[in-house]
């Protein structure tokens, strides 16, 4: 099952499982954009994801990530008062979510409860 060809629905399911208001990546787009315009851009997203999965080719800009420091308190005084978060492109997240969804189906068979 893990090595079966990826279906278009797997990528669509991945984006629609994401929280719509997550922070945008370097391209400025968040999951809401992709959900709203899936009929226009879905085919290109699917083709890009499949190209990476089958050929190992991912446009370099999709791997771009912004690191942002979010304060843990009102007046941070040192680095320990800040929490780093990574803002990845949504297409990259769709790819990761699709892979995670597949793995989730067999994870209980690979890892025991103990």
C-alpha positions as CSV (number, residue, x, y, z in Angstrom):
1,X,0.0,0.0,0.0
2,X,2.9,2.4,0.8
3,X,4.3,1.9,-2.7
4,X,1.1,2.2,-4.6
5,X,0.7,5.0,-7.1
6,X,-0.6,8.2,-5.6
7,X,-4.2,9.1,-6.6
8,X,-5.3,12.7,-7.2
9,X,-7.8,12.5,-4.4
10,X,-5.0,11.9,-1.8
11,X,-3.6,15.4,-2.5
12,X,-7.0,17.0,-2.5
13,X,-7.8,15.3,0.8
14,X,-4.5,16.5,2.3
15,X,-5.2,20.2,1.6
16,X,-8.8,20.0,2.8
17,X,-7.7,18.4,6.1
18,X,-5.4,21.4,6.8
19,X,-6.5,24.2,9.1
20,X,-7.5,27.0,6.7
21,X,-5.9,29.9,8.7
22,X,-2.4,28.6,9.2
23,X,0.3,31.1,8.6
24,X,1.4,31.6,5.0
25,X,4.7,30.5,3.7
26,X,7.3,32.5,1.7
27,X,4.9,32.7,-1.2
28,X,2.3,34.5,0.9
29,X,-0.4,31.9,0.4
30,X,-2.2,29.9,3.1
31,X,-4.4,26.8,2.9
32,X,-7.5,28.9,2.4
33,X,-6.2,30.1,-1.0
34,X,-5.7,26.6,-2.2
35,X,-9.0,25.4,-0.9
36,X,-10.9,28.2,-2.5
37,X,-9.2,28.0,-5.9
38,X,-8.6,24.2,-5.9
39,X,-10.5,23.9,-9.2
40,X,-8.1,26.3,-10.8
41,X,-4.8,25.3,-9.3
42,X,-5.4,21.8,-8.1
43,X,-4.1,20.1,-11.2
44,X,-0.8,22.0,-11.1
45,X,-0.4,21.2,-7.4
46,X,-1.1,17.5,-8.0
47,X,1.3,17.4,-11.0
48,X,4.1,19.1,-9.0
49,X,3.7,16.7,-6.1
50,X,3.7,13.7,-8.3
51,X,6.7,14.9,-10.1
52,X,8.6,15.1,-6.8
53,X,7.3,11.7,-5.6
54,X,8.1,9.9,-8.9
55,X,11.1,11.8,-10.2
56,X,12.6,13.5,-7.1
57,X,12.3,16.9,-8.8
58,X,10.9,19.7,-6.6
59,X,11.1,23.3,-7.7
60,X,13.6,25.0,-5.5
61,X,11.2,27.7,-4.4
62,X,8.9,25.1,-2.9
63,X,11.5,24.1,-0.4
64,X,12.0,27.7,0.8
65,X,11.0,28.2,4.5
66,X,10.9,31.4,6.6
67,X,11.9,31.0,10.3
68,X,10.1,33.4,12.5
69,X,10.6,34.1,16.2
70,X,7.4,34.4,18.2
71,X,7.6,35.9,21.7
72,X,6.5,33.6,24.5
73,X,5.9,36.6,26.8
74,X,5.0,40.3,26.5
75,X,8.5,41.7,26.8
76,X,11.2,39.1,25.6
77,X,14.6,39.8,27.0
78,X,16.6,36.8,25.7
79,X,16.4,34.1,23.1
80,X,14.8,31.7,25.5
81,X,11.8,34.0,25.6
82,X,11.2,33.4,21.8
83,X,9.8,30.4,20.1
84,X,10.9,29.7,16.5
85,X,8.3,28.5,13.9
86,X,8.9,27.5,10.3
87,X,6.7,28.9,7.6
88,X,6.8,26.4,4.8
89,X,5.0,26.6,1.4
90,X,1.6,25.1,1.4
91,X,2.4,22.8,-1.6
92,X,5.3,21.4,0.5
93,X,2.8,20.9,3.4
94,X,0.3,19.1,1.0
95,X,3.1,16.8,0.0
96,X,4.1,16.0,3.6
97,X,0.5,15.6,4.7
98,X,-0.2,13.2,1.8
99,X,2.8,11.0,2.9
100,X,1.8,11.2,6.5
101,X,-1.8,10.1,5.7
102,X,-0.4,7.0,3.9
103,X,1.9,6.2,6.8
104,X,-0.8,6.7,9.4
105,X,-2.7,3.7,7.9
106,X,0.1,1.3,8.7
107,X,1.9,2.9,11.7
108,X,0.0,0.8,14.2
109,X,1.4,-2.3,12.5
110,X,5.0,-1.0,12.7
111,X,5.0,0.3,16.2
112,X,3.7,-1.7,19.2
113,X,1.7,-0.2,22.0
114,X,4.4,-1.1,24.4
